[in-house]
Amino acid sequence: MSKLSVNAPEFYPPGYNPNFTDSSFEDGCDAYPTLTDYVQDFLIHLTEQPGCFETEIEQFADTLNSWVTTDEALQELVELIYQQATSVPNFSYMGARLCNYLSHHLTINPQSGNFRQLLLQRCRTEYENRDQAAKGDEATRKQFHAFVLFLAELYLNLEIKGTKGQVTRAEILQVGLRELLNALFSNPVDNNLICAVKLLKLTGSVLEDAWKEKGKTDMDEMIQRIENVVLDAHCSRDVKQMLLKLVELRSSNWGRVHVTSTYREATPENDPNYFMNEPTFYTSEGVPFTAADPDYQEKYQELLEREDLFPDYEENGTDLSGAGDPYFDDMDDEMDPEIEEAYEKFCLESERKRKQ
């Protein structure tokens, strides 16, 4: 017998706020009793509707500028965003974008550090526990992996503007990702290795480019370490396959294709298809020859010039010039009256027979 009841309380999925409406943000912070309530509602809203980021982020930042006016409030804001980005699946990318926007648009700049500085300090706290976290139990490692992927997204999305207006990435995060990879590979259990694969698929091309600019071979060392893990570690076959696929991806320049060829005029020497569209002629014995046959080059050119004398005709004599036959040009699309009458009778007779 079913246990369903019309009197059962309403069910809401975890993280869903039944009191939230889109109009809540139109009223700004006035509709919320605390900064925490306002920020958490916006983060949940952003998680459920990531497409609203572009249209609502400016108002969100403006509201924060009127509310976040103390060191404590700024610290609270950083912690709220950090927790959302490392505890909610698939929010790491959106969280990194949010952090980048706020780092450029929040006006508060206390002595304890601005938004970006406090965010990096918060990440450093987690980073310093990397070795213990990689060796921890299942729950500890899961939390650590969420932090690793959030830091990877921060590396890709957090923009730092220099004194001359140039935009760069946070180099400290590049160093941090290198050490996080070391921690993951030093404890080669399956979920650590899967996290490392995700990290390298996400940032591998950017990291390698940055290391190469400095003359470093860090990526070569990392790939060598992966190959050693495949040979020595007691990980599952599926994880080893993932690692090998990653090595293959890197060998293909991370899937990037660079087109560097320059235009060259086609010649018989450099283009194997040079003669592909040239016509074929036949000797009196019926032997075919083309421009590519050295024994018939003079004969071929002679025949080609002769063809040019009749440019508007194909081999069967069809006129291609566009000029039609005067007889057919004078015809219009209308039927002769007698033909039209006969056609109507034919249609009526056909319809009558069909109904019989």
Buried (B, 14 or more C-beta within 10 A) or exposed (E): EEEEEEEEEEEEEEEEBEEBEEEBBEEBBEBBEEBBBBBBBBBBBBBEEBEBBEEBBEEBBEBBBEBBEEBEBBBBBBBBBBBBBBEBEEBBBBBBBBBBBBBEBBEBEBEEBBBBBBBBEBBEEBBEBBEEBBBBEEEBBEBBBBBBBBBBBBBBBBBBEEEEEEEEBBEBBBEBBBEBBBBBBEBBBBBBBBBBBBBBBBBBBBBBEBBEEEEBEBBEEBBEBBEEBBEEBEBEEEBBEBBEEBBEBBEEEBEEEEEEEEEEEEEEEEEEEBEEEEEEBEEEEEEEBBBEBEEBEEEBEEBEEEEEEEEEEEEEEEEEEEEEEEEEEEEEEEEEEEEEEEEEEEEEEEEEEEEE
